[in-house]
Amino acid sequence: MSLSIFWQTVKSYWLTICLYCGGLLLYSMFLTSVYPVAKDLGTNYTDIFEKIPSQVRDFMGGTNFLSGGLTFEGFLSLEHLNFFWVIAVSAFIIGFASRAIAGEVEQGTIALLLSQPVTRTQIFLSKLAVGVLGIAALVGAVMGGIIWQAHRSDIAIAPIEGYWLFIGVAILFFVSILAVAMMFSTMVVERGRAMLMGLLFVIVSFAMDIFARLNEDWKNLDWLSIFKYYGKPDAILTTASVDDLHLWVFIGIIVVATVAGIAIFNRRDIAV
């Protein structure tokens, strides 16, 4: 990795990362502050949830909602961690990755990078490291906002070990998406195409996960979806446990996509 390229990239993205972090922090704090109101709705909230088909309820998260009532972690999973923040963080990841390599090639600024005394592998890893840094900041902003506001509002939360574990799972999940998106970025010369490929990866994975949950005949599709290994946020938060296989799948995706991205980038003939 090249520290000079790493810091150059950080300088280019620090404002974007800060804006994302600020927005997610505020939204997480707001949603946390809404929990007491939702809990006070009692049976009204439960009645609404019961009318939703069981497969859809399972997809939305809140696995213990009907049997154990509206817990704080179940509420977070339903309203935030199972869907909304996945979209928000994935948008940052795909935008960053598409610009990291394909965007540099499209704008012609790749020539400046290649003129420096660094290898293409160092360039790729430096960009990837900034993406990982951004993901860690976004995950930290969301979870920090939730825990902080819960403390301020005297909301009882599950043991903190579950939150630490979920942070680790979330970072691995998003870094997996980042590695795949970075690999796509090395394949094309236009940022728009790189973004499209990254979006298709997330959308197709998401669609396979939905179909697998809604139709028993397509149950095996979930093994092909990265969302299967993300699991159910409320279960991780409350039990502080996760299937080790899911973690190894994330690590495998990160390693394979990173190695493939570096190999493709090194073999490409780039006009400068």
N, C-alpha and C positions, 0 to 999 in steps of 0.2 A: 504494500500500500504506500502511496505517496502522500506525505503530510501536507505538502504544498497544495496539491490538487484537492485534498480533503478539506482544507481550510478555505480554499477558493470556492468550493461548492457550498460549504456552510454559509459563507458570506452571501451567496446568491439566494439561499433558501431560508435564511434565518427569519425573515419577516413572514414568509408564508407559513412556516412552522409555528411561529408565535401566534399568528392569527387563527390558525386551526386549533391550537392549544387553548387559546382564550375562548373561542366559541364553544368548544367541547366542554371546557371547565365550567363555563356559565350555564350551559344547558344541563350538565350533570348535576350542578348544585340546585338549579330550578326544579328538575325532576325529583330530586331527593326531597326537596321541601314540599312537593305535592303529595308525597306518600301518605302523610297523616290524614289528608283530606280523602284520598282514595280509600284508605283503611276505614274511615268513618262511614263510608257508603255501605259497608257491611254486605248484607244480602243482595243489595241492588247490583253491586259489582259482580258478585258471584253468579247472580241470575243471568247477567249478560254473557259471562264467560261460559256458562253451561250450555247456552244456545249455539255456541260455536262447535262445529264437528270435531270429534275427538282427535282426528289426524291433524287438523289445523291447530288445535290447542297444543298438541305435542310439538309441532313445528315452531309455534310462537314462543315456547319455553314456559317457565313457571310450572315445572313438573309436579310440584306438591301443592299447587294452588287450591284445588277443590278439596283435597283431603285435609290439608293443614291450615287452610285460611290464607289470607293475603299477607304473606311474609314480605319483609323488606327486599330480600334477595329475589323472591319470585316476582315482585313488582318491577325491579330493575331489569330482570330478564325479559319480562313481557314488553316493557315500554322502551327499553334502551339497548341493553347488551346483546340481545339476540338478533337485532336487525338494524336499528338506526345507526349505531356507531360503526357497524361493519361497513355500511354504505359510505359514511363520512370518511373513515380511515382509508378504505379502498380507493376512494376518489383521490385522496392525497397521494397514495402509493402509485397509482397508474399514471397520474399526471407527472409525478417526479421521475418515474422510471422511463417514461416515453421521451422525456426531455434529456435524460442523463446521457444517452448514447445517440439514439435516432435524431433527437432534436439538435444535438451538436453537429451531426453530419448534415442535416438539412440546412442549418444556418451557416455552415462552413467554418464554424468555430472549432471543429475537431482538429483542424490543421494546427491551431495554437497549442492544443494539448499534445499532439503527436510530435511537435517540434521540441518539446521539453525532454530532458534526459530521463524519461520514465518509459516503462514498457506498457503495452496495452493491458496486460494483466493488472498492473498497478493502477491504471486509470479505472478499470472496471471495479476493482475492489475498493478504491477510494470513494467512488460514487455510491457503491452498495453500502459502505459504512455510514455515509451520511443518511441514506435512506433508513438504515437500522436506527440511527440516532433519532431521526424524526419520529419513527414509530414508537420508540421508547418514550419520547416526550409526550406524544399524543395519548398513549395508554396511561402514562403517569398523570397527565392532566385530568383524564376522565375518572380514574380510580381515586386520585387525590381529592378531586372535587366532591365525589360521592362520600368518602370517609369524613372529610372535613365538615361538610354540611350535615351529615348524620350526627356528628358529635355536637355541632351547634344546636341542632334541633332535638337533642336527647333521644335519638332513634336508636333502638337496640339493633346491633348488627351481629352477624355470625362471627365466630372466632376469626381473628385476623389472619390466621394461617391459610384459610380458604381464599382470602383476598390476594395474598401473596402468590399462591399457586395459580389463581386465575390470571394474574398479571403475567406470569411466566408463560402460560398457555396462550394468552392473547398475543404476546410478542412473537412467539414461535409461529402462530397462525398467520399473522400479518407479514412477518418476514418471509414466510413461504410464498405468499402472494407477490411480495416484492421481488424475490429471486426469479420467479417465473416471468414477471413483467419485465425485469431487466434482461432476461434471456431474449424475450421477444424484441426488445429494443435494439439488440445487436443484429437482428435479422433483416431489418428494413432501413430505409434511408429517409423516411418521412415520419414525423412525430405523430401525425394523425393515424397512420397505419399501426404504429406501436400501441397507441391508446386503444384502438379498436380491438387489437389482439388481446390486450390485457382485460378489457371490458368483457369480451366474449368468454375468456377463461372464467372470470368471476360469475358471469350470468349463467353460463352453461353448468358450472358447478352448483350454483344455487338452484337452478331448475331441476337438475338430477336429484338433489336432496329433497326438494318439494315432491317430485313425482314418486320417489321411493317411499316417502312418508304417507302419501295420499292413496297409493295403489299398491296392494300387496304383491301383484304380479311384477312390479318393477322394484321390488325391495332390494335386490342386489345392486341396483344402480348407485346406492349410497356409498358403496366402497370406492367408487370412482370420483366422488365429490369431496373436495377439501373441507366442506362444511360438516361432514360427518365427524371428522376428527376434532373439530372445534368443540363439539359436544354441547351440553346444556349449561349455560352460565350459572343458573341458580343452584344446580346440583354440585358444581365445583365449589362455589362460594360457601355452601352450607356444609358439605361433607369434607372439604379439603382433600379430595382424592380425584384421581384421573387415571384412565387406562394408559399404562406405559406405552402400549402400542401406538396410541395417538401421537405421543410425543416423538416416537421414533419415525413415524410417517412424516411429520413436519421436518425433522432433521434430515431425513432422506430426500425430501423435495428440495430443501434448501441446498444441500450438497450437490445433488444431480443438476439442478437448474443453474447453480453458480458455475460448476465445472463446464456445463454445456455452453453457457453464455460466454465464458472466457475463451473456450475453444473456437466458437463461431466468430467472436470479435477478432481473435488473433489471425484467423484464416481469411477474413474479409479483405477484399481489395478495395480500399477507400481512396478515392481521388481527392487530393488536397491541393 
